[in-house]
Each structure stands twice: as structure tokens, then as C-alpha cells.
Amino acid sequence: MATVEMKVRPEDLTHVPQANERIPDPGIMVIFGASGDLTKRKLLPALFHLEQAGLLPKEFAIVGVARRPLGGEFAADMRQGIVESGVAQDDAKLEEFAKKISYYALSFDDASHYAGLKAELDRIAAERGIGPDRLFYLATAPEYFAPIVDNLGAQGMAQPQHGRAGVVIEKPFGHDLDSAKELNRNVNAVFHEYQVFRIDHYLGKETVQNILVFRFANGIFEPIWNRNYIDHVQITAAETLGVEGRGPFYEKAGALRDVIQNHVMELLSFVAMEPPSSFDAEAVRREKVKAWRAIPSIPILNAVRGQYGPGVIDGKKVVGYRDEDRVNPESGTETFAAVRLEIENWRWAGVPIYLRAGKRLKRRATEISIQFKQPPLLIFNRMQSSGPCNEIQPNLLTIRIQPDEGIALRFGAKVPNTPNMSVCPVNMDFNYAGAFGTSSANGYERLLLDAMLGDQTLFAHRDGVETTWALYTPILEAWAAKNPEVFPNYFAGSWGPDCAERLLERGGHSWRNNLGRG
Ligand code: BG6
């Protein structure tokens, strides 16, 4: 398809720090579960990058906390992670940054260890002239979230007399509605809701935030963003990766819990919500929850699941899910899930919304496609050819969240040099990297900075997580009660199981499998 590209001049993008640029107060970030992959691959590179951009306070320290006695090894390992992530060379700047990193060994559920942690944080603060602000980042296995929060509370670390404390909680936030409610109760017994940052890294992605800019900063889309013009919506989060050594975690999670209940639902909320009165936490989160609450319960027939068998990904043979490391050879865990839902409000009633997420699919692509209705009277001809022009297609707006971040709008154009009025679909294509000369940063940067500043706009609220769990818990329970008859039911490297195709066929639709390709 033909494409039209818009360009932004590099000089328009030079970052000039503003006098009012927000920089957090001096403080300590304490990362629980710091020996895990996330800290090394995402959190520390993000913090380093923030520091280089001048967005961290001068007096700042990072304390990694985990069970293993690591000592100085920890800072060296983090340093290596930062270099591997590509945000830094191993140079003087990194050396300076590494001085801010230290480590404290502790058993997360052993209350007697926390007085020592408090003393260590006070010592670091006194030594480096750091104030009383503390941000606790929980990147541990989920069963430790509640004990850690309790222990922080018991030592008075959640409500310091001076300064601010906050807690960032990684996903999964609960594994169903009851456990999410219980965790919310535990957390809110110690931290006020304004101190709680339930993280979903999708909200840190530029392309996800751009959905709101696209909808609400442009005059031409919002008037047609409704049931009068939109035929249906598809959201896909497709990965080529398998479970990557996380077998034991994934066995208990599955695709619905791991990606649909959180990441995909966040995408849906930005697509579906009403314009908030401002871009502040309360206004944005209220509109998101309103959209989710308008979704009636999903009939079990409108949810399908799959599990990958062996196959070929990018030319390489890969094993089936049941042969992955530490996975039950008869596992009933789904590595693919798809649902059809509706939003019963004035904007969306009657518009089918299809969501799917899966591992070991044909291509990595997270995309939202908004398919508009077919014009009522087709007075033009389709092109007599076997190429993409042989069909007159309705307008399609594709928001490419990743990779190849951008937005494309498909419309029909007259085929030149044909004797009759033949129409062929073409694309207007905005590509982030092409337009801005940069692709989107690691989403954690924005989220870490916001959490340090106490800005909750891009974090999940208590009501939000409970609402999405309420929607999916009945499906999870029905699936748990009945093992799937035929698993595996799709080949690694395909677009998922046949039942997902049939889910759409019932509504007269089909999945857009040309993902990432305009
Ligand atoms: C995580 C899931 O939350 O998101 C993973 O636990 C998944 O299973 C990952 O691979 C996807 O994130 P991204 O940013 O690579 O799309």
C-alpha cells in the first residue's frame, strides 16, 4: 500500500529543560526483589537515563533488597545491566551513578529484619544528605507484597513523620477478584490510596499515552469515535516469545491473567473512555473505570483459550508449552486468550470489541484497530486484480503500540490510469521513529518519575483493578473447572487457535493478521 509520511525537524525536538520541570525531592528508592531481571533490565537503566536527563535530584540513592547476600556484587551487576540495555557506555558517568546503588539482604516475610533496613536507610540518608522521602518498589513474587507492606508499616516507614513515602506494586495485582480485594485491604491498611502506585508498564509507553493525545488533541477523530461510525474494534497483544524460563509463574497465570486483565484492558480504557475534564489522576482514572464498568459480564462462549504446541518462530524450531522448563507436561494453562465484549453506553453500545493476547504467535505486534463502517453505497468498482486492490475495504485506523510505533489510516483511492473508477486501499502512515527521529523510551522512566513525584495519573486505582478482575474472574473460574479438551491447539508461529477465528466469524468479522504491516 502507498504511504504518506509526516516529518518533524530534529531542531523542533531539542529538549530544553524548563524552569518548572518537575524534579522529585531528594529521597531513596528501595527496590524489593532487586536480584530479579526487572531491576537490572528495566528499572536501573530507566533511573540512569532519568539522571542523565537531569530529572533526578542530586541527593538520591537506590537500595536493592533481596534475600541473597550480594553486597558489592549488586552494584556491579546493575552497572552491567545498564550497559547491556544500551543506555550507557561503561564510563565516568556510569561510575558516578553506580555510587548511588547499594544492597541490603533481608527475608521479605521476616519482621525482625525490617528494623535493620530502616536503620540502613537512615544511615545512607544521613551520610549523603538525603531527606526523608522514600519510595518502596515491590518487584518480588506477589505472595510477598502483603508481608512487605505490613512490615514497612510496623516500622513506621509507610507514614514518616516528615517527608513522603510511597509504594509501587508490580503486577500481578492479585490473581482474581477476591485476592485483589484482599491485597487492596492489606495495602490500604498501611498506605493511604494516594501513596499507592499499582504499576502497569503499558501505561508508561509513549504510544499508549499518545492514544489520548490522538483522540483529544485532534478535532477530526472524536466526532466519529462512536457507534454511528465504528463497526468494531480489535486489540491484539501478540508475542513471539514463549515463557522464557518463567514456567512456574506462567503455570499459575496464563494469558488472560498475565496480559488481558491488565495491559490489554488499559489499552481498551484509553480507546473507550470519555474525555476527562483534565489530565490529572482523578479525572483520568474516573473515566477509565466508568468505561470498564459499562462492560456487561462476558458470556463464557465469548471467551476462548489456546496453548501452543511445537512450531517454528523466525525460522527456528521451538518446543511446545508443555515441554518448556518447569511446566507440567499435561498443563491446562492457556498461552493464548481471546474475548469478545461490548460496552453498554451511548458511545459504544452494539460495537463488538475483540481482545486477544498470546505467546509464540507469528509476529510480535501490539496493535489497536478501529474498523469504520463500510460506506452504504458502493458506486465505484473494485480493481480486477489479485493484489490488495481486489476488494473495496472500509476505513481502518491502526494504532501500532509496538514495535514500529505509529498510526495508519486506510482509505480508498482512485487507481490511476484505469479506464473506470477503480478504488484501491492506501495508507496514510505516521511512524514515530520517522517523524521524531526516536522510538519510544523504556516505559519505566516516565512511571518511576511520576511515582517519585506522587503523580498517579498513569497508575491503576483500587477500583480499577477490582473492576477488571470482576469481569474476568468468572471466566477464569469456568476455565479452571473444566480442563480444555484439546491442548495444545495451535502451532508456535501461527496466529493462534481456530476457536479464535470462529469467535470473530460469528460476528461476521475476522482478525486482522497483517499486524505491523499497515
Ligand atoms: C508482562 C507479562 O507483564 O508483559 C509478560 O508478564 C509479557 O508475559 C510482557 O511478555 C509484555 O510486555 P511488552 O512490553 O514486551 O509488550
Boltz pocket constraint, residues with backbone or C-beta under 6 A from the ligand:
constraints:
  - pocket:
      binder: B
      contacts: [[A, 171], [A, 239], [A, 241], [A, 258], [A, 259], [A, 366]]
      max_distance: 6.0
